[in-house]
Amino acid sequence: MLKATVGTWINYGTTAFFQVLFARRFGSTPDASAYALTFTLAISIAAIFVGVTQVMFLPRLLTRGGKVSMAVVRRLARMTALGMMIFAVLAAGASLLAPIIAPKLNDGGTHLVELVRAACVFGFSQVVVAQLAAVAWARGRRFVPAVSPAIPSIVASVPLIANPNVTPLALYVLLTLGGLLQIVLLTFSVRRDLQFVREPLDREGETSVSLVFGTYAAAQLIAPFELFVAAHWSTSGGADFNYAYRGIVVAQSLIVGGVVFAALPDWSNHVRAQARATLERSIARTLSMAALALSLAAAVGLVAANTLVSAAFQRGSFTAHDTRAVSEIVVAGLLGFVAEGVMLVLSQALLADRRNRVAVIIALARSFGLIILVAGLGLTLGPVGVALGYSIANVVALAVQLVYACREGMLTSRQLRLARSTAVVTVCTCGAAAMLIPLHVPSPVAAAVVIGVFATTVLSVRNSLPSIRVRV
């Protein structure tokens, strides 16, 4: 898990660095909104294939003898072909798609059609990466697939540093080059000691691929929909929401990204070994650590959002007005940030235990709830309303997940003491942050107080909290 976590930190650290450079160059201009919308559309479609691959094929990729199943590899090849077809259709229809997804941007001379086509090429490269990464994850190669997504950001960051006049289209060319380098690196990573075996496919607990694909499509296409609603509010709305949402995603991934990637294969091993007690204990401890880390980050964000956004972005084309707008969106999305982070970890437990159908139902319900809330609140309140809809939907979805996990014995009363201690630390930390807001305490002081409250509360209940064990 350590390798996956470190790799994820490197990945999202470079992503954050790229966002800082991008904000300096483009600010909240129409070009920034156009790039954000097309990039999110492409990467969200690619993420559908990542999700389907992890849910349907990763747990079944290795046989009991540790060899790679040819039956599953053939399915991975079919997924790659499907991804190529989808992106080819979108690229061919870019001239029809552009005025639909962003009419204000399309009329503003942002070359949206060319950006859609370039985004499709990059998106397909990430579909190929997803299939290779699944093989690497299944075979215990955690670091390379976790760190390889940093390559496109690194390659695209170079011109943002060296050339102040770089265009969004040029960035896509460099991102695609980075995607090709990812493919080469992953290919060399998985080819070592690779042994295939022809065995019947393990179909225990298997759900229809089309159902899972539809579920992930509904979930992943929410991000472009959120940007679409935000961009509908104003030409800068899409860019403002993108900076806030990307900041939330980066922070969330730095905290739980490595855990999410490593948990599924690890917990799948416990399920195969029928080690239910070990599985339950591992799930509870992992959820506790994720909730504690996420709640601390959210509490600090609540009292220091404006300062953090200013420090990260306010330079070049990114103005003080942009900082205020992005900060408001970040604060509105903090509750969803915590809930979604915990939910991502718990989702891996459901998938590892082969409760795919339940995971699909909960994900679909969350997606529909998000669409309704984002549309209703976003069209009324703008980008801040989009963030509020994101928060409300994620809190409700997490509550449903927790109730199901407790009813099905994945989390039992044996972990009640741990749950109480986690709740105490979370409530005290976030409560302290909320009380500091009306006092207008300087952000550095408020953040220090919040961290102090967190540390003090953790120490007071430390005997019932999980100790951190590093396993490479």
C-alpha positions in Angstrom: 0.0 0.0 0.0 3.0 2.3 0.6 4.1 2.1 -3.0 0.6 2.8 -4.3 0.3 5.8 -1.9 3.7 7.3 -2.8 3.0 6.8 -6.5 -0.4 8.5 -6.1 1.2 11.4 -4.2 3.7 11.9 -7.0 0.9 11.7 -9.6 -1.4 14.2 -8.0 1.5 16.4 -6.9 2.4 16.9 -10.5 -1.2 17.4 -11.4 -1.5 20.2 -8.8 1.7 21.8 -10.2 0.2 21.7 -13.7 -3.0 23.3 -12.4 -0.9 26.1 -10.8 1.0 26.8 -14.0 -2.3 26.6 -16.1 -4.0 29.1 -13.8 -1.1 31.5 -14.2 -1.3 31.3 -17.9 -5.1 31.2 -18.5 -6.8 32.4 -15.3 -10.6 32.2 -15.7 -10.7 33.1 -19.4 -12.9 31.4 -22.0 -9.9 29.4 -23.1 -9.5 28.0 -19.6 -13.2 27.1 -19.5 -13.0 25.4 -22.9 -9.9 23.4 -22.0 -11.5 22.4 -18.6 -14.7 21.2 -20.3 -13.1 19.2 -23.1 -10.4 17.7 -20.8 -13.0 16.7 -18.2 -15.2 15.1 -20.9 -12.3 13.0 -22.3 -10.9 12.0 -18.9 -14.3 11.1 -17.6 -15.0 8.8 -20.5 -11.6 7.2 -20.0 -12.5 6.8 -16.3 -15.5 4.7 -17.2 -13.2 2.2 -18.7 -10.9 2.4 -15.6 -13.9 1.7 -13.3 -15.3 -1.2 -15.4 -11.9 -2.8 -15.7 -11.3 -2.6 -11.9 -14.7 -3.9 -11.0 -15.2 -6.6 -13.6 -11.8 -7.8 -14.6 -9.1 -6.9 -12.0 -10.4 -9.3 -9.3 -10.6 -12.1 -11.8 -7.4 -11.4 -13.8 -5.2 -13.8 -11.8 -6.0 -17.5 -11.3 -5.5 -19.2 -8.0 -2.0 -20.2 -9.3 -1.1 -16.5 -9.8 -1.1 -16.7 -13.6 -2.9 -14.3 -15.9 -6.2 -15.5 -17.3 -6.4 -15.4 -21.1 -10.2 -15.2 -21.0 -9.9 -11.9 -19.0 -7.2 -10.5 -21.3 -9.5 -11.0 -24.3 -12.1 -9.0 -22.5 -9.6 -6.2 -21.8 -8.8 -6.1 -25.5 -12.5 -5.8 -26.3 -12.8 -2.9 -23.8 -9.9 -1.1 -25.6 -11.6 -1.5 -29.0 -14.9 -0.1 -27.5 -13.0 2.9 -26.2 -11.4 3.5 -29.6 -14.8 3.4 -31.2 -16.4 5.8 -28.7 -13.7 8.4 -29.0 -13.6 8.1 -32.8 -17.3 8.9 -33.0 -17.0 11.9 -30.7 -14.1 13.2 -32.7 -16.0 12.8 -36.0 -19.0 14.6 -34.5 -17.0 17.4 -32.8 -18.5 20.1 -34.9 -22.0 19.1 -33.8 -21.0 18.5 -30.2 -19.2 21.8 -29.5 -22.2 24.2 -29.8 -24.3 21.9 -27.6 -21.9 21.5 -24.6 -20.8 25.1 -24.4 -22.7 27.5 -26.7 -21.2 30.6 -25.1 -17.7 29.3 -25.5 -18.2 28.0 -29.0 -19.3 31.5 -30.0 -16.3 33.1 -28.4 -13.5 32.1 -30.7 -12.0 29.4 -28.5 -11.6 26.7 -31.2 -13.7 24.3 -29.2 -14.1 21.8 -32.1 -10.3 21.3 -32.4 -10.1 21.0 -28.6 -12.8 18.3 -28.5 -10.9 16.3 -31.2 -7.6 16.7 -29.5 -9.1 15.6 -26.1 -10.5 12.5 -27.8 -7.0 11.4 -28.9 -5.7 11.9 -25.3 -8.7 10.2 -23.8 -8.1 7.0 -25.9 -4.5 6.9 -24.7 -5.8 6.7 -21.2 -8.2 3.8 -22.0 -5.1 1.8 -23.1 -3.3 2.9 -20.0 -6.2 1.6 -17.9 -6.1 -1.9 -19.3 -2.3 -2.2 -18.8 -2.5 -0.7 -15.3 -5.1 -3.4 -14.3 -2.6 -6.1 -15.2 0.1 -4.4 -13.2 -2.2 -3.9 -10.1 -3.3 -7.5 -10.2 0.3 -8.8 -10.3 1.3 -6.6 -7.3 3.1 -4.0 -9.3 1.7 -1.0 -7.4 4.2 1.8 -7.9 4.3 2.1 -11.7 0.6 2.3 -12.4 0.1 4.7 -9.5 2.8 7.1 -10.6 2.5 6.8 -14.4 -0.4 9.3 -14.7 2.1 12.0 -13.6 3.9 11.7 -16.9 1.4 13.7 -19.1 1.3 16.5 -16.5 5.1 16.7 -16.4 5.4 16.7 -20.2 2.6 19.4 -20.5 4.1 21.6 -17.7 7.3 22.3 -19.6 5.8 24.7 -22.2 3.7 26.4 -19.5 7.0 27.3 -17.8 9.0 28.1 -20.9 6.4 29.7 -23.2 3.9 32.2 -21.9 1.9 32.1 -25.1 1.2 28.3 -25.3 -2.3 27.4 -26.5 -4.7 24.8 -25.1 -4.3 22.8 -28.3 -0.6 22.6 -27.9 -1.1 21.3 -24.3 -3.2 18.5 -25.7 -0.5 17.4 -28.1 1.9 17.2 -25.2 -0.6 15.4 -22.9 -1.0 12.8 -25.7 2.7 12.4 -25.9 2.8 11.8 -22.2 0.1 9.2 -22.6 2.2 7.3 -25.1 5.1 7.3 -22.7 2.7 5.9 -20.0 1.8 3.0 -22.3 5.5 2.2 -23.0 6.3 2.3 -19.3 3.4 0.1 -18.2 4.1 -2.4 -21.0 7.7 -2.9 -19.8 6.3 -3.1 -16.2 3.8 -5.9 -16.8 5.8 -8.0 -19.3 8.3 -9.3 -16.8 7.6 -12.9 -15.7 4.3 -12.8 -17.4 2.6 -16.2 -17.6 -0.8 -16.9 -19.2 -3.2 -19.7 -18.6 -6.3 -20.9 -20.3 -8.9 -21.5 -17.6 -12.7 -21.0 -17.5 -13.5 -17.5 -16.3 -14.4 -17.2 -12.6 -17.9 -15.9 -12.7 -18.8 -15.9 -9.0 -20.7 -12.7 -8.1 -20.3 -11.4 -11.7 -22.5 -8.6 -12.9 -23.4 -7.8 -16.4 -20.7 -5.7 -18.1 -23.2 -3.5 -19.8 -24.9 -2.8 -16.4 -21.5 -1.9 -14.8 -20.5 0.2 -17.9 -23.8 2.1 -17.7 -23.3 2.7 -14.0 -19.9 4.1 -14.4 -21.0 6.1 -17.4 -23.7 7.7 -15.3 -21.2 8.4 -12.5 -18.2 9.6 -14.5 -20.2 11.9 -16.9 -21.4 13.8 -13.9 -18.2 15.8 -13.8 -18.6 17.2 -17.4 -22.3 17.8 -16.6 -21.2 19.8 -13.5 -18.8 21.9 -15.6 -21.6 22.3 -18.3 -23.9 23.7 -15.7 -21.2 26.0 -14.2 -20.2 27.2 -17.7 -23.9 27.9 -18.5 -23.9 30.4 -15.6 -21.0 32.5 -17.1 -18.0 32.2 -19.4 -15.7 32.1 -16.4 -18.0 29.7 -14.3 -16.6 26.6 -15.9 -13.0 27.6 -15.2 -13.8 28.7 -11.6 -15.5 25.4 -10.9 -12.8 23.4 -12.5 -10.1 25.0 -10.3 -12.1 24.3 -7.2 -13.1 20.8 -8.2 -9.6 19.8 -9.3 -8.3 21.1 -6.0 -10.7 18.9 -4.1 -9.9 15.9 -6.3 -6.2 16.3 -5.9 -6.5 16.7 -2.1 -8.8 13.7 -1.9 -6.5 11.6 -4.0 -3.4 12.5 -2.0 -5.2 11.4 1.1 -7.0 8.2 0.0 -5.9 7.6 -3.6 -3.2 5.0 -2.7 -5.5 3.3 -0.3 -8.3 3.1 -2.9 -6.0 1.6 -5.5 -4.3 -0.9 -3.2 -7.4 -1.9 -1.2 -9.3 -3.8 -3.9 -6.6 -6.4 -4.7 -5.7 -6.7 -1.0 -9.2 -7.2 0.2 -9.9 -9.5 -2.8 -7.2 -11.8 -1.4 -8.9 -11.9 2.0 -12.1 -12.8 0.3 -10.5 -15.6 -1.7 -8.9 -16.9 1.5 -12.2 -16.7 3.3 -10.6 -14.6 6.1 -13.7 -12.7 7.1 -12.5 -11.5 10.4 -9.3 -10.1 8.9 -11.3 -8.5 6.1 -13.7 -6.8 8.5 -10.9 -5.5 10.7 -9.0 -4.2 7.7 -12.0 -2.4 6.3 -12.9 -0.7 9.6 -9.3 0.4 10.2 -8.9 1.8 6.7 -12.2 3.6 6.8 -11.2 5.1 10.2 -7.9 6.4 8.9 -9.5 7.8 5.7 -12.2 9.6 7.7 -9.8 11.1 10.1 -7.4 12.4 7.4 -10.3 13.7 5.2 -12.0 15.5 8.1 -8.8 17.2 9.2 -8.2 18.4 5.6 -11.8 19.7 5.3 -11.5 21.5 8.6 -8.3 23.3 7.5 -9.9 24.1 4.2 -13.0 25.6 5.9 -10.9 28.1 7.8 -8.2 28.8 5.2 -9.8 28.3 1.8 -9.2 31.8 0.6 -5.5 31.7 1.7 -4.9 28.3 0.2 -6.4 29.2 -3.2 -4.5 32.5 -3.3 -1.2 30.8 -2.5 -1.8 28.2 -5.1 -3.3 30.2 -8.0 -3.2 33.9 -7.6 -0.5 35.0 -10.0 -0.4 36.0 -13.7 -3.9 35.9 -15.2 -5.5 34.6 -12.1 -6.9 37.6 -10.1 -8.1 38.2 -6.6 -11.7 38.1 -7.9 -11.0 34.6 -9.2 -9.6 33.6 -5.8 -12.8 34.6 -4.0 -15.0 32.8 -6.5 -13.0 29.6 -6.4 -12.8 29.7 -2.5 -16.6 29.9 -2.2 -16.9 26.8 -4.4 -14.3 24.9 -2.4 -16.1 25.6 0.9 -19.4 24.5 -0.5 -17.8 21.2 -1.7 -15.9 20.3 1.5 -18.7 18.1 3.0 -18.9 16.2 -0.3 -15.1 15.9 -0.3 -15.1 14.0 3.0 -18.1 11.9 2.2 -16.9 10.9 -1.3 -13.4 10.0 0.0 -14.8 7.6 2.6 -17.3 6.3 0.1 -14.5 5.5 -2.4 -12.8 3.3 0.2 -16.0 1.6 1.2 -16.8 0.9 -2.4 -13.6 -1.1 -2.8 -14.8 -3.3 0.1 -18.1 -4.0 -1.6 -16.3 -4.8 -4.8 -13.7 -7.0 -3.2 -16.5 -8.9 -1.4 -18.1 -9.3 -4.9 -21.2 -7.4 -4.0 -21.1 -5.8 -7.4 -24.9 -5.5 -7.9 -25.3 -3.5 -4.7 -22.4 -1.3 -5.5 -23.9 -0.6 -8.9 -27.3 0.2 -7.5 -25.9 2.7 -4.9 -23.7 4.3 -7.6 -26.6 4.7 -10.0 -28.8 6.2 -7.2 -26.0 8.6 -6.3 -25.6 9.6 -10.0 -29.2 10.4 -10.5 -29.3 12.3 -7.2 -26.3 14.3 -8.3 -27.8 15.2 -11.6 -31.0 16.4 -10.1 -29.3 18.4 -7.3 -26.6 19.9 -9.6 -29.1 20.9 -12.2 -31.5 22.4 -9.6 -29.0 24.2 -7.4 -26.5 25.0 -10.1 -28.9 26.7 -12.5 -30.2 28.7 -9.5 -27.0 29.5 -7.6 -24.3 29.0 -10.2 -21.0 27.2 -9.5 -21.5 27.3 -5.7 -24.9 25.6 -6.2 -23.1 22.9 -8.2 -20.7 22.3 -5.3 -23.6 22.2 -2.8 -25.4 19.5 -4.9 -22.2 17.5 -5.0 -21.9 17.6 -1.2 -25.5 16.7 -0.5 -25.6 13.8 -2.9 -22.3 12.3 -1.6 -23.4 12.5 2.1 -26.7 10.7 1.3 -24.9 8.0 -0.8 -22.3 7.4 2.0 -25.1 7.0 4.6 -26.7 4.3 2.4 -23.4 2.5 2.0 -22.7 2.5 5.7 -26.2 1.2 6.5 -25.8 -1.6 4.0 -22.3 -2.6 5.2 -23.5 -2.8 8.8 -26.6 -4.8 7.9 -24.5 -7.3 5.9 -21.9 -7.8 8.5 -19.0 -6.1 6.7 -18.9 -3.7 9.7 -20.1 -5.2 13.0 -20.4 -4.2 16.6 -16.9 -5.5 17.2 -15.7 -2.3 15.6 -18.1 0.0 17.5 -15.4 1.5 19.8 -13.3 2.4 16.7 -16.3 4.0 15.1 -17.1 6.1 18.2 -13.5 7.3 18.5 -13.4 8.3 14.8 -16.7 10.2 15.1 -15.5 12.0 18.2 -12.3 13.2 16.5 -14.2 14.2 13.4 -16.9 16.1 15.2 -14.5 18.0 17.5 -12.1 19.0 14.6 -14.8 20.2 12.2 -16.8 21.8 15.1 -13.7 23.8 16.1 -13.3 25.0 12.5 -17.0 26.0 12.3 -16.7 28.1 15.5 -13.6 29.9 14.3 -15.3 31.2 11.1 -17.4 34.0 12.6 -14.5 35.1 14.8 -12.5 36.1 11.7 -9.3 34.7 13.0 -6.3 34.9 10.6 -6.2 31.8 8.4 -2.7 30.6 9.6 -3.8 30.9 13.3 -7.2 29.2 12.6 -5.5 26.4 10.8 -3.0 25.9 13.6 -5.9 25.8 16.2 -7.8 23.2 14.1 -4.7 21.0 13.8 -4.1 21.4 17.5 -7.7 20.3 18.3 -7.3 17.3 16.0 -4.0 16.2 17.6 -5.4 16.6 21.1 -8.5 14.7 20.4 -6.6 11.9 18.7 -4.3 11.5 21.7 -7.2 11.3 24.0 -8.7 8.3 22.2 -5.5 6.9 20.7 -5.9 3.5 22.3 -9.0 2.7 20.2 -7.7 4.2 17.0 -5.8 2.1 14.4 -2.0 2.3 14.5 -0.4 3.1 11.2 1.5 0.1 9.8 3.6 0.7 6.7 3.5 -2.3 4.3 5.5 -1.9 1.1 
